[in-house]
Amino acid sequence: MSSSAAYDFREQVRQATDIVDLVGSYLALRRQGRLYLATCPWHDDTRPSLQVNPDRQSWRCWVCQVGGDCFSFMMKHEGVEFFESLKILAERAGIELPTTGRRAEPGSPEDKRTLLQAMAWAEEQFHRCLLQADEAEPAPRYLQERSISPDSVQAFRLGYAPPSWQWLVERARTTPYSEQVLEAAGLASRSSTSGRLCDRFRGRVMFSIRDTQARTIAFGGRILPETADDRSAKYVNSPETRLFSKSDNLYALDVVRDGVSRERHAVVVEGYTDAIMAHQVGLRNVVAVLGTALGLRHIQLLKRFVDRVTLVLDGDEAGQRRTNEVLELFVSQQMDLRIVTLPEGLDPCDFLLQQGAAAFEGFVTRADDALEHRIRVATRGIDVLNDLHASNRALEEILTTLSKAPVPTGPAAAAARLRQQQILSRLSRQFRVDEHELGLRLTSLRSSSKPAAPMSARPAVIPPAAGGAPAGRSAVDAASAAVSGQMSQRQCVVELDRWERDLFEILLHDPSLAVVAVDCVQPEFLRSASAMQLLTVYRELVEQGRGTDYASVMLAVDDATLKGLLVEMDEASQAKRVEDPEAVLREIANAFYLRDEDQRLRKQQTLLEQGALNEAEQIALLNALLEQRRDRQGISAPTEG
């Protein structure tokens, strides 16, 4: 898809999405003047601080300092990147994503919207059956025995599938959902002997599995003792479909999403009833896996919402094995994992019923760091001083796990190195091995576990763009760049400085000035990465002949942080009274130029102070400096004679 078509598609989706309707579908809004207010889900909001502006189609929380348009709201709420938010909003608006393939017909088994509608219909059938049907009598009794309350039945939309072979198939005959749709949704399957379409779930309590947008995409069915036999699986989940993959979803995440986003911590259990009971006793950060081990895609899903995961395992040998299986995944994803092992024989549901929420929270609070847990399990029963073979094997296993972590970079590097050093120090004391040798072995394991990187060529020197720079600069700039590569580059800071903010506020106030601004304000004048990105957006819009108004700029920006910054500056620009916007722009452009000249002047003075130039270069540079000073002070150059 061309960039023009992509922009037009964004515009189509934005036009079809009203920000008030969108935010209001997730949060309770109340009107206050021309704005709408809501309690922000991303901090402990004691009074509504999230504002929605229908005129500008924007939103902003003035406490969290986040905001933007419909796309950035979905990015923040769902923890996704821009393109995923675009797909979600397009689907919500009933707009087909551009594709080179055949478009799915509404009502067909290939149409995702139809499958979602069929799943919502099936959920309603199962739920009504549980609450109203005489044949469902064993199911409420089972739930009562499990101490699941009526409120939980309603909150989680629990249901019941009767033992009949075609109960759901027959009910679907009066609906728009064909047999092929029921098969594609995983609600029915063909008999291998007769070819007849049969219900997938029979004689089971039904648990609705939802995605993070609270749409029913699958079911889990728990067999009832009355209908079980030796061949019956205790639990049956929906098969993999266009809607559902058990490795990409977690039970109850749709319910706890906002809570865990605030706390940045999720507790993962193994069963549906474990998660339901946790919510029933007031714990709002518990989710469950869907009949499979916690895997890489689960971890990537959780990383959208939390920084720390506490994994609660049953107190049996199988639970201990699962710890080792997932630990390396968490280490490789640089995510904080804690491990809780419950007393022998108790699952979380039983534990909560017997000892209550406070005791469970106490276990979670005291949870071991997963690496500490790994060390303790690996060395359990080993005499590290005398059983050298077992001791070396355990140490190698631990170091191999540590080697899965990527080498830390950026702001977190120092803390990560300190953490690694602490672990190596502990291993050194426990195994009586020199700490330096452990570090060397860890480095060796890391080197052997990653593919060799191709040798990269020496980076090319990129000459300054033609045009825009005043004449006579090139020689001086080249000399400056020769002294220090770091000195020749702008530092990218998070916040916009005063002149950068003034520039974009005047462009938001008067979009017609964008053509002038991109001509007279050079990218090298800007100091922050955010300002450079925004100027690039304006330049591309001007070059493409598109509008440069607030809505057009917002639409062209993918980054959620930039969208929030635009909302903030737009609010500020709307509050200002500007008599002559063009004069203000000229003043801003002149300030950028003078600031740039000052910075270059300081670099050139550094060159002289270093004494790295020969006599001819010094004279040429001094003449250039003198000419610059005369220009700044309005002094005419001397004439010969």
C-alpha positions as CSV (number, residue, x, y, z in Angstrom):
1,M,0.0,0.0,0.0
2,S,1.4,3.4,-1.0
3,S,2.1,6.1,1.7
4,S,-0.8,8.1,0.2
5,A,-3.2,5.2,0.4
6,A,-2.0,4.4,4.0
7,Y,-2.6,8.0,5.0
8,D,-6.1,8.0,3.4
9,F,-6.9,4.8,5.2
10,R,-5.9,6.3,8.6
11,E,-8.1,9.3,7.8
12,Q,-11.1,7.0,6.9
13,V,-10.7,5.2,10.3
14,R,-10.3,8.4,12.2
15,Q,-13.4,9.9,10.6
16,A,-15.4,6.8,11.5
17,T,-14.3,7.0,15.2
18,D,-15.7,9.5,17.6
19,I,-13.4,10.0,20.5
20,V,-16.2,10.5,23.0
21,D,-17.9,7.2,21.9
22,L,-14.5,5.4,22.0
23,V,-13.4,6.5,25.4
24,G,-17.0,6.2,26.7
25,S,-17.1,2.6,25.7
26,Y,-14.2,1.9,28.2
27,L,-14.6,4.6,30.9
28,A,-17.6,6.3,32.5
29,L,-17.8,9.9,31.1
30,R,-19.7,12.9,32.4
31,R,-20.0,16.2,30.6
32,Q,-18.5,19.4,32.0
33,G,-19.1,22.3,29.6
34,R,-17.6,21.5,26.2
35,L,-15.5,18.7,27.7
36,Y,-16.1,15.2,29.1
37,L,-14.4,14.0,32.2
38,A,-13.5,10.4,33.4
39,T,-11.5,8.8,36.1
40,C,-8.1,7.9,34.7
41,P,-7.5,4.1,34.7
42,W,-3.7,4.6,34.7
43,H,-3.2,6.1,38.1
44,D,-5.0,6.2,41.5
45,D,-7.4,8.9,40.4
46,T,-9.3,10.4,43.4
47,R,-11.2,12.8,41.1
48,P,-11.7,12.8,37.3
49,S,-8.5,14.0,35.7
50,L,-8.9,12.5,32.2
51,Q,-10.5,15.0,29.8
52,V,-12.0,14.3,26.4
53,N,-12.3,17.2,23.9
54,P,-14.9,16.4,21.2
55,D,-14.1,19.5,19.2
56,R,-10.4,18.5,18.8
57,Q,-11.1,14.8,18.9
58,S,-8.5,14.5,21.6
59,W,-8.1,13.2,25.2
60,R,-5.6,13.9,27.9
61,C,-4.9,13.0,31.6
62,W,-3.3,16.0,33.2
63,V,-1.8,13.9,36.0
64,C,-0.3,11.1,34.0
65,Q,0.8,13.6,31.3
66,V,-0.5,11.3,28.5
67,G,-3.0,12.0,25.8
68,G,-3.6,12.0,22.1
69,D,-6.3,10.9,19.6
70,C,-8.3,7.8,19.1
71,F,-5.2,5.8,18.0
72,S,-3.1,6.7,21.0
73,F,-6.0,5.9,23.3
74,M,-6.1,2.4,21.9
75,M,-2.3,2.2,22.1
76,K,-2.4,3.1,25.7
77,H,-5.4,1.1,26.7
78,E,-4.5,-2.1,24.9
79,G,-0.7,-1.8,25.2
80,V,-0.2,-2.1,21.5
81,E,1.7,-0.2,18.8
82,F,0.2,2.1,16.3
83,F,-0.6,-0.4,13.5
84,E,-2.3,-2.7,15.9
85,S,-4.5,0.2,17.2
86,L,-5.3,1.1,13.6
87,K,-6.5,-2.5,13.0
88,I,-8.6,-2.5,16.2
89,L,-10.3,0.7,15.3
90,A,-10.9,-0.3,11.7
91,E,-12.5,-3.5,12.8
92,R,-14.6,-1.6,15.4
93,A,-15.8,0.8,12.7
94,G,-16.5,-2.1,10.3
95,I,-13.8,-0.9,7.8
96,E,-11.9,-3.7,6.0
97,L,-8.1,-3.5,6.1
98,P,-6.6,-3.0,2.7
99,T,-5.4,-6.3,1.4
100,T,-4.3,-7.8,-1.9
101,G,-6.2,-11.0,-1.1
102,R,-9.9,-11.8,-1.6
103,R,-12.1,-9.9,0.8
104,A,-14.1,-12.1,3.2
105,E,-17.9,-11.8,2.6
106,P,-20.0,-10.8,5.6
107,G,-21.6,-13.9,7.1
108,S,-19.0,-16.2,5.7
109,P,-16.7,-18.4,7.9
110,E,-13.7,-16.3,6.8
111,D,-15.3,-13.1,8.1
112,K,-13.9,-12.3,11.5
113,R,-16.8,-10.0,12.4
114,T,-19.2,-12.9,11.8
115,L,-17.2,-15.3,13.9
116,L,-17.1,-12.8,16.8
117,Q,-20.9,-12.3,16.6
118,A,-21.4,-16.1,16.6
119,M,-19.2,-16.5,19.7
120,A,-21.2,-13.7,21.5
121,W,-24.4,-15.5,20.6
122,A,-23.1,-18.9,21.8
123,E,-22.0,-17.3,25.1
124,E,-25.6,-16.0,25.6
125,Q,-27.0,-19.4,24.9
126,F,-24.7,-21.2,27.4
127,H,-25.3,-18.5,30.1
128,R,-29.1,-18.6,29.8
129,C,-29.0,-22.4,29.9
130,L,-27.1,-22.4,33.2
131,L,-29.5,-19.9,34.8
132,Q,-32.8,-21.1,33.4
133,A,-32.8,-24.6,32.0
134,D,-34.0,-27.6,34.1
135,E,-31.5,-29.8,32.3
136,A,-28.7,-27.6,33.7
137,E,-29.4,-28.5,37.3
138,P,-26.1,-30.3,37.9
139,A,-24.1,-27.3,36.8
140,P,-25.3,-24.8,39.5
141,R,-24.8,-27.5,42.1
142,Y,-21.2,-28.1,41.0
143,L,-20.5,-24.3,41.1
144,Q,-22.0,-24.0,44.5
145,E,-19.8,-26.9,45.7
146,R,-16.8,-25.0,44.4
147,S,-18.1,-22.0,46.3
148,I,-18.4,-19.8,43.2
149,S,-21.0,-17.1,43.9
150,P,-23.9,-16.0,41.8
151,D,-22.1,-12.6,41.3
152,S,-19.1,-14.4,39.9
153,V,-21.4,-16.4,37.6
154,Q,-22.7,-13.1,36.2
155,A,-19.4,-11.3,36.1
156,F,-17.6,-14.1,34.2
157,R,-20.7,-15.1,32.2
158,L,-20.4,-18.7,33.1
159,G,-22.6,-21.1,31.3
160,Y,-23.6,-24.7,30.7
161,A,-23.6,-26.9,27.6
162,P,-26.1,-29.8,27.9
163,P,-25.0,-33.3,27.0
164,S,-27.1,-33.4,23.8
165,W,-25.0,-33.9,20.6
166,Q,-26.7,-31.1,18.7
167,W,-28.1,-28.7,21.2
168,L,-26.3,-25.6,20.0
169,V,-26.3,-26.7,16.3
170,E,-30.1,-27.0,16.4
171,R,-30.5,-23.6,18.0
172,A,-28.3,-22.0,15.4
173,R,-30.7,-23.0,12.5
174,T,-32.8,-19.9,13.2
175,T,-29.8,-17.6,13.3
176,P,-27.5,-16.1,10.5
177,Y,-24.8,-18.5,11.6
178,S,-24.3,-21.4,9.1
179,E,-22.8,-24.8,9.9
180,Q,-19.6,-23.6,8.3
181,V,-19.5,-20.6,10.7
182,L,-20.0,-22.8,13.7
183,E,-17.1,-25.0,12.6
184,A,-14.8,-22.1,11.9
185,A,-15.6,-20.6,15.3
186,G,-14.8,-23.9,17.0
187,L,-18.3,-24.4,18.3
188,A,-19.0,-27.6,16.4
189,S,-17.2,-30.3,14.5
190,R,-18.0,-33.1,12.1
191,S,-18.3,-36.7,13.3
192,S,-15.5,-38.8,11.8
193,T,-18.0,-41.7,11.2
194,S,-21.3,-40.1,10.2
195,G,-20.1,-36.7,9.0
196,R,-22.9,-35.2,11.0
197,L,-22.2,-31.8,12.6
198,C,-22.1,-32.1,16.4
199,D,-21.6,-29.7,19.3
200,R,-18.0,-29.5,20.5
201,F,-19.0,-28.9,24.1
202,R,-21.4,-31.3,25.8
203,G,-22.3,-31.8,29.5
204,R,-19.8,-29.1,30.6
205,V,-19.7,-25.9,32.6
206,M,-18.6,-23.2,30.2
207,F,-16.0,-20.6,30.8
208,S,-15.9,-17.7,28.3
209,I,-12.4,-16.8,27.1
210,R,-12.1,-13.1,26.0
211,D,-9.5,-11.1,24.4
212,T,-8.2,-7.8,25.9
213,Q,-11.1,-6.0,24.2
214,A,-13.5,-8.1,26.2
215,R,-14.7,-10.0,23.1
216,T,-15.6,-13.6,23.5
217,I,-13.2,-15.6,21.3
218,A,-13.2,-19.1,22.8
219,F,-14.6,-21.3,25.5
220,G,-13.2,-23.7,28.1
221,G,-15.5,-26.5,29.2
222,R,-15.2,-28.4,32.5
223,I,-16.8,-31.8,32.6
224,L,-19.4,-32.5,35.3
225,P,-19.0,-35.6,37.5
226,E,-22.5,-36.7,36.4
227,T,-21.6,-36.8,32.7
228,A,-17.9,-37.9,33.1
229,D,-16.6,-41.3,32.1
230,D,-13.1,-42.8,31.7
231,R,-12.6,-41.3,28.3
232,S,-13.8,-37.8,29.1
233,A,-11.1,-35.1,29.4
234,K,-11.6,-33.0,32.5
235,Y,-11.2,-29.8,30.5
236,V,-11.8,-29.1,26.8
237,N,-10.8,-25.8,25.2
238,S,-11.9,-24.3,21.8
239,P,-9.5,-25.3,19.0
240,E,-7.2,-22.8,17.3
241,T,-9.3,-20.5,15.1
242,R,-9.1,-17.2,13.4
243,L,-10.1,-15.7,16.7
244,F,-8.2,-17.8,19.2
245,S,-4.8,-19.1,20.0
246,K,-4.3,-20.4,23.5
247,S,-0.7,-19.2,23.5
248,D,-1.8,-15.6,22.9
249,N,-4.5,-15.2,25.5
250,L,-4.9,-15.4,29.3
251,Y,-8.1,-15.9,31.2
252,A,-9.5,-12.8,32.9
253,L,-7.0,-10.4,31.5
254,D,-9.8,-8.4,30.0
255,V,-11.2,-8.0,33.5
256,V,-7.9,-7.0,35.3
257,R,-6.3,-5.1,32.5
258,D,-6.7,-1.6,33.9
259,G,-5.8,-2.7,37.4
260,V,-2.6,-4.5,36.5
261,S,-1.6,-1.5,34.2
262,R,-1.7,0.7,37.3
263,E,0.1,-1.7,39.6
264,R,2.4,-3.0,36.8
265,H,2.1,-6.5,38.4
266,A,0.1,-9.6,37.5
267,V,-0.4,-12.9,39.3
268,V,-0.6,-15.9,37.0
269,V,-2.5,-19.1,38.2
270,E,-3.3,-22.3,36.3
271,G,-7.1,-22.7,36.4
272,Y,-10.2,-20.8,35.5
273,T,-11.7,-21.4,39.0
274,D,-8.4,-20.2,40.6
275,A,-8.7,-16.9,38.8
276,I,-12.5,-16.6,39.5
277,M,-12.0,-17.3,43.2
278,A,-9.2,-14.7,43.4
279,H,-11.6,-12.0,42.0
280,Q,-14.4,-13.2,44.3
281,V,-12.2,-12.5,47.4
282,G,-11.1,-9.1,46.1
283,L,-7.8,-9.8,44.3
284,R,-7.9,-7.9,41.1
285,N,-4.7,-8.7,39.4
286,V,-5.0,-12.5,38.9
287,V,-5.1,-14.2,35.4
288,A,-4.9,-17.8,34.3
289,V,-3.3,-19.8,31.5
290,L,-5.6,-21.7,29.2
291,G,-4.7,-25.3,29.6
292,T,-1.1,-24.8,28.5
293,A,2.2,-23.9,30.0
294,L,3.1,-20.2,30.2
295,G,5.0,-19.5,27.0
296,L,6.9,-16.8,25.1
297,R,3.8,-15.2,23.6
298,H,2.1,-15.1,27.0
299,I,5.0,-13.2,28.3
300,Q,5.0,-10.8,25.4
301,L,1.3,-10.2,26.0
302,L,1.9,-9.5,29.7
303,K,4.7,-7.1,28.9
304,R,2.1,-4.8,27.3
305,F,0.6,-4.2,30.8
306,V,3.0,-5.2,33.6
307,D,6.7,-5.2,34.6
308,R,6.5,-8.0,37.1
309,V,4.8,-11.4,37.1
310,T,4.2,-13.7,40.1
311,L,3.7,-17.3,39.0
312,V,1.7,-19.3,41.5
313,L,2.3,-23.0,41.2
314,D,0.5,-26.0,42.7
315,G,2.6,-27.6,45.5
316,D,3.4,-30.7,43.5
317,E,6.4,-32.0,41.5
318,A,4.8,-31.0,38.2
319,G,4.6,-27.5,39.4
320,Q,8.3,-27.4,40.3
321,R,9.2,-28.7,36.8
322,R,7.1,-25.9,35.2
323,T,9.2,-23.3,37.0
324,N,12.4,-24.3,35.2
325,E,10.6,-24.4,31.9
326,V,9.4,-20.8,32.0
327,L,12.3,-19.2,33.9
328,E,14.6,-18.9,30.8
329,L,11.8,-17.3,28.8
330,F,11.4,-14.6,31.4
331,V,15.2,-14.0,31.6
332,S,15.4,-13.7,27.9
333,Q,12.6,-11.2,27.8
334,Q,14.1,-9.2,30.7
335,M,11.0,-9.4,32.8
336,D,10.8,-9.7,36.5
337,L,9.4,-13.1,37.5
338,R,8.6,-14.2,41.1
339,I,7.7,-17.7,42.1
340,V,5.1,-18.8,44.7
341,T,4.8,-22.5,45.6
342,L,1.6,-23.3,47.6
343,P,1.5,-25.9,50.3
344,E,1.5,-29.5,49.1
345,G,-1.9,-30.6,47.7
346,L,-3.5,-27.1,47.5
347,D,-4.4,-25.3,44.3
348,P,-5.0,-21.5,44.6
349,C,-8.8,-21.9,44.7
350,D,-8.6,-24.3,47.7
351,F,-6.0,-22.1,49.4
352,L,-8.2,-19.0,49.0
353,L,-11.2,-20.8,50.4
354,Q,-9.3,-22.3,53.4
355,Q,-6.9,-19.4,54.3
356,G,-8.3,-16.3,52.6
357,A,-7.1,-13.4,50.5
358,A,-4.7,-11.9,53.1
359,A,-2.8,-15.2,53.5
360,F,-2.6,-15.5,49.7
361,E,-1.3,-12.0,49.3
362,G,1.2,-12.7,52.0
363,F,2.6,-15.6,49.9
364,V,2.7,-13.3,46.8
365,T,4.5,-10.5,48.7
366,R,7.1,-13.0,50.0
367,A,7.6,-14.6,46.6
368,D,11.1,-15.5,45.6
369,D,12.9,-13.9,42.7
370,A,12.8,-16.6,40.1
371,L,16.6,-16.8,39.8
372,E,16.9,-17.2,43.6
373,H,14.3,-20.0,43.3
374,R,16.3,-21.6,40.5
375,I,19.4,-21.6,42.6
376,R,17.7,-23.1,45.6
377,V,16.0,-25.8,43.5
378,A,19.2,-26.6,41.6
379,T,21.3,-27.0,44.8
380,R,18.7,-28.8,46.9
381,G,20.2,-32.0,48.4
382,I,23.7,-31.3,46.9
383,D,26.8,-31.2,49.0
384,V,28.6,-28.5,47.0
385,L,31.9,-29.2,48.7
386,N,32.1,-32.9,48.2
387,D,29.8,-33.9,45.3
388,L,31.8,-32.1,42.6
389,H,30.0,-33.7,39.7
390,A,26.5,-32.7,40.9
391,S,27.7,-29.3,42.0
392,N,29.3,-28.5,38.6
393,R,26.2,-29.6,36.8
394,A,24.0,-27.4,39.0
395,L,26.3,-24.5,38.5
396,E,26.4,-24.9,34.8
397,E,22.5,-25.0,34.7
398,I,22.3,-21.8,36.6
399,L,24.9,-20.0,34.5
400,T,23.2,-21.2,31.3
401,T,19.9,-19.7,32.6
402,L,21.7,-16.4,33.4
403,S,23.3,-16.4,29.9
404,K,19.8,-16.1,28.3
405,A,19.5,-12.5,29.5
406,P,20.6,-10.0,26.8
407,V,23.5,-7.8,27.6
408,P,21.9,-4.7,29.2
409,T,22.3,-1.3,27.5
410,G,20.8,2.1,28.1
411,P,19.7,3.7,31.4
412,A,19.0,0.3,33.0
413,A,22.5,-1.1,32.3
414,A,24.1,-0.1,35.6
415,A,21.4,-1.6,37.7
416,A,21.4,-4.8,35.6
417,R,25.2,-5.2,35.9
418,L,24.9,-4.7,39.7
419,R,22.2,-7.4,39.9
420,Q,24.4,-9.8,37.9
421,Q,27.4,-9.1,40.1
422,Q,25.3,-9.8,43.2
423,I,24.2,-13.1,41.7
424,L,27.8,-14.1,40.8
425,S,29.0,-13.1,44.2
426,R,26.4,-15.4,45.8
427,L,27.2,-18.3,43.5
428,S,30.9,-17.8,44.3
429,R,30.3,-18.1,48.0
430,Q,27.9,-21.0,47.7
431,F,29.9,-23.1,45.2
432,R,33.4,-22.0,46.4
433,V,34.3,-20.9,42.9
434,D,36.3,-17.7,42.1
435,E,33.9,-14.9,41.1
436,H,36.1,-13.8,38.2
437,E,36.0,-17.4,36.7
438,L,32.2,-17.4,37.0
439,G,32.1,-14.1,35.0
440,L,34.3,-15.6,32.3
441,R,32.2,-18.7,32.0
442,L,29.0,-16.6,31.8
443,T,30.6,-14.5,29.0
444,S,31.6,-17.7,27.2
445,L,28.0,-19.1,27.4
446,R,26.6,-15.9,26.1
447,S,29.0,-15.9,23.1
448,S,28.2,-19.5,22.2
449,S,24.5,-19.0,22.3
450,K,24.2,-16.2,19.8
451,P,24.9,-16.3,16.1
452,A,28.0,-14.5,14.8
453,A,27.2,-11.0,13.6
454,P,28.6,-10.0,10.2
455,M,31.4,-7.4,10.2
456,S,30.0,-4.0,9.7
457,A,31.6,-1.5,7.4
458,R,33.1,1.7,8.7
459,P,30.2,4.2,8.9
460,A,30.2,6.6,6.0
461,V,30.6,10.3,6.6
462,I,27.3,12.0,5.7
463,P,27.8,15.5,4.2
464,P,25.5,18.3,5.2
465,A,22.4,18.7,3.1
466,A,22.7,21.2,0.3
467,G,20.9,24.5,0.8
468,G,19.8,25.9,4.1
469,A,23.2,26.6,5.6
470,P,24.7,30.1,5.2
471,A,27.5,30.4,2.8
472,G,31.1,30.1,4.1
473,R,30.2,27.5,6.7
474,S,31.6,24.3,5.2
475,A,35.3,24.7,6.0
476,V,34.7,25.8,9.6
477,D,32.1,23.0,10.1
478,A,34.4,20.4,8.7
479,A,37.1,21.5,11.1
480,S,34.7,21.4,14.0
481,A,33.5,17.9,13.1
482,A,37.2,16.7,12.9
483,V,37.7,17.6,16.6
484,S,34.9,15.5,18.0
485,G,32.1,13.5,16.4
486,Q,30.1,13.9,19.6
487,M,30.3,17.6,19.4
488,S,29.0,17.7,15.9
489,Q,25.7,16.0,16.8
490,R,22.7,17.4,18.7
491,Q,21.7,15.8,21.9
492,C,18.2,14.3,21.8
493,V,16.3,15.3,24.9
494,V,12.9,14.2,25.9
495,E,11.4,17.6,26.5
496,L,11.1,20.4,24.0
497,D,12.9,23.6,24.8
498,R,11.2,27.0,24.9
499,W,11.8,27.9,21.2
500,E,10.9,24.4,19.9
501,R,7.6,24.5,21.9
502,D,6.9,28.0,20.6
503,L,7.5,26.9,17.0
504,F,4.9,24.1,17.1
505,E,2.4,26.1,19.1
506,I,2.4,28.9,16.5
507,L,2.0,26.2,13.7
508,L,-0.9,24.7,15.5
509,H,-2.3,28.2,16.0
510,D,-1.8,29.1,12.3
511,P,-1.3,26.0,10.1
512,S,-0.7,28.1,7.0
513,L,2.7,29.1,8.3
514,A,4.0,25.5,8.0
515,V,5.3,26.1,4.4
516,V,7.4,29.0,5.7
517,A,8.5,27.2,8.8
518,V,9.9,24.1,7.0
519,D,11.8,26.4,4.7
520,C,13.5,28.6,7.3
521,V,13.9,26.2,10.3
522,Q,16.6,23.7,9.6
523,P,16.5,20.3,11.3
524,E,20.0,20.9,12.8
525,F,18.5,23.9,14.6
526,L,16.5,21.6,16.9
527,R,17.9,19.9,19.9
528,S,15.3,17.3,20.9
529,A,14.4,14.1,19.1
530,S,10.7,14.9,19.5
531,A,11.1,18.3,17.8
532,M,13.0,16.8,14.9
533,Q,10.3,14.1,14.4
534,L,7.5,16.7,14.4
535,L,9.4,19.0,12.0
536,T,9.9,16.0,9.7
537,V,6.1,15.3,9.8
538,Y,5.4,18.9,8.8
539,R,7.9,18.8,6.0
540,E,6.5,15.6,4.6
541,L,2.9,16.9,4.7
542,V,4.0,20.1,2.9
543,E,5.9,18.1,0.3
544,Q,2.9,15.8,-0.3
545,G,0.6,18.8,-0.6
546,R,-1.5,17.7,2.3
547,G,-3.1,19.8,5.1
548,T,-1.0,20.9,8.0
549,D,-3.8,21.6,10.5
550,Y,-3.9,19.9,13.9
551,A,-6.0,16.9,12.7
552,S,-3.7,16.2,9.7
553,V,-0.5,16.4,11.8
554,M,-2.0,14.2,14.5
555,L,-3.0,11.7,11.9
556,A,0.5,11.6,10.4
557,V,2.1,10.8,13.8
558,D,2.4,7.2,14.9
559,D,4.2,7.7,18.2
560,A,1.9,7.9,21.3
561,T,4.2,10.2,23.2
562,L,4.3,12.7,20.3
563,K,0.5,12.6,20.0
564,G,0.2,13.4,23.7
565,L,2.7,16.3,23.2
566,L,0.7,17.6,20.3
567,V,-2.5,17.6,22.4
568,E,-0.7,19.6,25.2
569,M,0.7,22.2,22.8
570,D,-2.6,22.4,20.9
571,E,-4.4,23.3,24.2
572,A,-1.7,25.9,24.9
573,S,-2.0,27.4,21.4
574,Q,-5.7,27.7,21.7
575,A,-5.4,29.6,24.9
576,K,-3.1,32.2,23.4
577,R,-4.0,35.5,21.6
578,V,-1.5,36.1,18.8
579,E,-1.8,39.4,16.9
580,D,0.8,38.7,14.2
581,P,1.6,34.9,13.9
582,E,4.0,35.5,11.0
583,A,6.1,37.9,13.0
584,V,6.2,35.4,15.8
585,L,7.4,32.7,13.5
586,R,10.2,35.1,12.1
587,E,11.3,35.8,15.7
588,I,11.4,32.0,16.5
589,A,13.4,31.2,13.3
590,N,15.8,34.0,14.1
591,A,16.3,32.8,17.6
592,F,17.1,29.3,16.3
593,Y,19.7,30.7,13.9
594,L,21.4,32.8,16.5
595,R,21.5,29.9,19.0
596,D,23.0,27.7,16.3
597,E,25.6,30.4,15.5
598,D,26.5,30.6,19.2
599,Q,27.0,26.9,19.4
600,R,29.2,26.8,16.4
601,L,31.2,29.7,17.8
602,R,31.9,27.8,21.0
603,K,33.0,24.8,18.9
604,Q,35.4,26.9,16.9
605,Q,36.9,28.5,20.0
606,T,37.5,25.0,21.3
607,L,39.5,24.2,18.1
608,L,41.8,27.2,18.7
609,E,42.3,26.3,22.4
610,Q,43.3,22.7,21.5
611,G,46.1,24.0,19.3
612,A,45.6,21.2,16.8
613,L,45.6,23.5,13.7
614,N,48.6,24.7,11.7
615,E,49.3,28.4,11.3
616,A,47.3,28.8,8.0
617,E,44.3,27.0,9.4
618,Q,44.4,29.2,12.5
619,I,44.5,32.4,10.5
620,A,41.6,31.2,8.3
621,L,39.6,30.3,11.4
622,L,40.3,33.5,13.2
623,N,39.2,35.5,10.1
624,A,36.0,33.5,10.1
625,L,35.4,34.1,13.8
626,L,36.1,37.9,13.4
627,E,33.7,38.1,10.5
628,Q,31.0,36.3,12.5
629,R,31.4,38.7,15.4
630,R,31.2,41.7,13.1
631,D,28.0,40.3,11.6
632,R,26.5,39.8,15.0
633,Q,27.5,43.3,16.2
634,G,26.6,45.1,13.0
635,I,30.3,46.1,12.3
636,S,31.4,46.6,8.7
637,A,34.4,44.7,7.5
638,P,37.5,46.9,7.0
639,T,38.4,47.8,3.4
640,E,41.9,47.8,1.9
641,G,43.8,51.0,2.0
